[in-house]
């Protein structure tokens, strides 16, 4: 009886060892390389949880146990890693102990930036800004992305290059970075947000276009929700948006108050001259601007202005708006 129990325990042990070794040497199944960041001071459990959440490892237990067996728990080096596709736990451990390559660097694309601003940022990290502008000048080359389906055929990728910090190395191409941005947009525009867009009988293109204007108008989330309601009411009432942000998109200026000459610009993006939404997004909005369009704060206002100090002043009608301009902008 005892001998049978011992054999059974040995059999279970052998099966466990075989399973464990298989888990250590098998790839994770991911088809693309992944960027992974380990911050200074993070412990093995935190690193393991993040790796599992990103799908880089399938088992926290196997990863942590393998590190313990190799006595490498305190040897993991903080930094930015470009992990290869289908990496195994054994390969991953070797990479994390060896440390990241010195050639890795980051590029930050800010909320409210249009493609030319992004191109300038690419130039500064050694990627071609002109090539970026060329490759993002038409949505037609990127129609595998479902969220681009409702955009007109003349649309660019303006608005869809999600603003964030991206990590690159000497092997990263302009196309690789664009794919990172589009994949990020695809993740950030969740199923719940897409369902809400459908429920409101809007298109993704319309939402991103309005969100891009709001992103350039004000930085504070509460104001974004207020202004979203104002713009939506003006669209429903067939009143021009009269957004200074769209004028600056035409002129390339950053003036908080465009000149009278600027307001006469003969462009479909001139929302002082033309009613409705402009032909497309004017910048890349953050997720809070997108949410503001879908979940605006109801209010009685139809006008607003921003003071030189950054305070947003709201007006119920045009007369009150003119009075506020005379009060706060002169």
BASEFI-163617 format. One record per residue (C-alpha): residue in one letter; x, z, y. Coordinates in steps of 0.02 Angstrom, whole numbers, plus 50000, padded with zeros to 5 digits. Each point is the difference from the previous one (the first is absolute). Last residue first. Example, Ala and Ser with C-alpha at 12.3 -4.5 7.8 and 13.67 -1.06 7.14 Angstrom:
residues 2
s506845035749947
a499315003349828
END
This chain:
residues 330
x494874883554677
x499675000349812
x499065016549979
x498705000650138
x499764981750041
x499964995849815
x498775014349971
x498844993350133
x500094982649923
x499585007449829
x498535009750072
x499314983950072
x500314990749837
x499015012149892
x500195015549891
x501825003050042
x501435007749900
x501695006050061
x501464999849876
x501485010850050
x501714991749981
x500825006950158
x499874982950085
x498125001449969
x499154990449859
x498354991350032
x498324999749914
x498364990450002
x498384999149899
x499695018649973
x498525008949918
x500985006349848
x500044998149810
x501705003749926
x500554985149896
x500165000249808
x500414982149949
x500934995050158
x500845017050010
x500544998549817
x500994984350041
x500785008650149
x500465015049891
x500784988549868
x501264993050122
x499704983650087
x501214985249995
x499854989750158
x498924987250092
x498764997149859
x499014983750000
x499064986850100
x499465013050131
x498415009849966
x498454996750101
x499894993950178
x501284989050086
x500715001850175
x500445018550005
x500374999649812
x501444987950032
x500534996449820
x499154982950011
x501324996050132
x499924993550178
x500835014850086
x498975005350151
x500235018649965
x501894997650013
x499804993650178
x499015015650045
x501445010549933
x499915009549836
x499825019050005
x500965009549864
x501384986950017
x500904996449835
x500214981350025
x499974986449867
x498804990050108
x498674996349869
x500175016449904
x500015009050169
x498314992450037
x499345005749831
x500565017850037
x499124999750168
x498354999249907
x498514992750091
x498915001449843
x498774987450073
x498175005049987
x498954991749865
x498985016049976
x500575001949819
x501814996750050
x499875012550143
x499295013249882
x501424997049877
x501285001350140
x499295016650061
x499875007149823
x501804995249964
x500495007950166
x499335016949945
x500824999049828
x501664994950078
x499855014250125
x499885012749858
x501474991849910
x501185000950149
x501154985150036
x498924989250114
x499784981550043
x501244991349883
x499265007649842
x498244996550064
x500434981550014
x500734999849824
x498475009049932
x498874986450071
x500974986349910
x500215010449842
x498135002949988
x499564981850032
x501264993949869
x499405012749872
x498264992950021
x498475009550060
x498315002549916
x500085018750030
x499885003349813
x501374987049968
x501205008950120
x499525016649921
x500404993349826
x501694994050063
x500365017250072
x499515008649838
x501044987849897
x501515004550105
x500794989750139
x501635010049990
x500504992449833
x499744981850053
x500855003450166
x501515006849906
x500034984749889
x499974989150156
x501455009450080
x501065000149841
x499644981449975
x500594996650177
x501595009849963
x500374990149842
x499694983550092
x501275004950132
x501245003049859
x500615016649931
x501634998449901
x501085008850130
x498835014849999
x498295004450068
x498915015250029
x498374998450095
x499295011750132
x498184996150041
x498874988050094
x498994989249879
x500294981550021
x498144995049997
x499684999850187
x500854983350032
x500204991249832
x499484983650083
x498234993250006
x499594981450011
x499144999949830
x498795013350062
x500185017549927
x498705004449867
x501214997249855
x501445010050074
x499515016449916
x500124991549830
x501884997450013
x500424984449897
x499684990650162
x501755003250065
x500634982650046
x498344995950085
x500095015450112
x501074990450122
x501345005150126
x500705014049891
x501394989549921
x500494992150166
x500015016550095
x501065008149864
x501204985249999
x500205001950188
x500365018749979
x501344997249869
x500545015949914
x501575009250053
x499275016950047
x499834996350186
x499274982749969
x498605007949899
x499525011250146
x499904984850115
x498864991449874
x498875015349999
x499794998850188
x499604981449981
x498725004049863
x498965011850107
x500375018650006
x498535011850022
x500545012149864
x501894999449979
x501084990549877
x501435011149945
x501494992649907
x501055010349881
x501714998349924
x500844998149831
x501794993649994
x500725017149958
x499304999149825
x498985014949945
x500725014149892
x500885000149831
x498855014149939
x498424990750049
x500614983849922
x500525008049835
x498325008949990
x499064983850030
x500964990949864
x499575013549873
x498215001250063
x499814981349977
x499854987150141
x498714986249979
x500404992550171
x501565006150088
x500015015350114
x500504997750182
x500455017950042
x500005009050168
x500935016450005
x500225017149922
x501205001349853
x499455007649834
x501395011249932
x499095016749995
x498904995649851
x501404990149918
x500375011149850
x499714984649889
x498735009749897
x499195006550160
x499854982450074
x499244994249836
x498765014450003
x499484996050179
x499734981649961
x499115003249834
x498855013250074
x499574989850154
x499414986049887
x499604982050046
x501404997550126
x500054987550144
x498115000150019
x500115005550182
x499085016249960
x501195003249854
x501544997850109
x499245011450132
x499625013749872
x501774998649928
x500805001450171
x498965015350041
x500395008149831
x501854995850014
x500165008350170
x500004992050171
x501285007050121
x500514983450077
x498654987149979
x499944988249853
x499284983050048
x499454986549877
x499904981350031
x499344990749849
x500524984149910
x498594989449932
x499264997649827
x499715018449961
x499955003449812
x500875016950007
x501424994549888
x500335008549833
x501615009749970
x499405017750041
x498254998249928
x500694993049837
x501235014549990
x498575012550023
x498904991749870
x501424999649873
x500405018250039
x498175005049983
x499824990849834
x501575008449935
x499385017150055
x498294997249920
x500864995149838
x501145015350009
x498485011350028
x499124992149852
x501535001849890
x500155018450050
x498155002849961
x500204991749831
x501535010749960
x499025015750048
x498614995049880
END
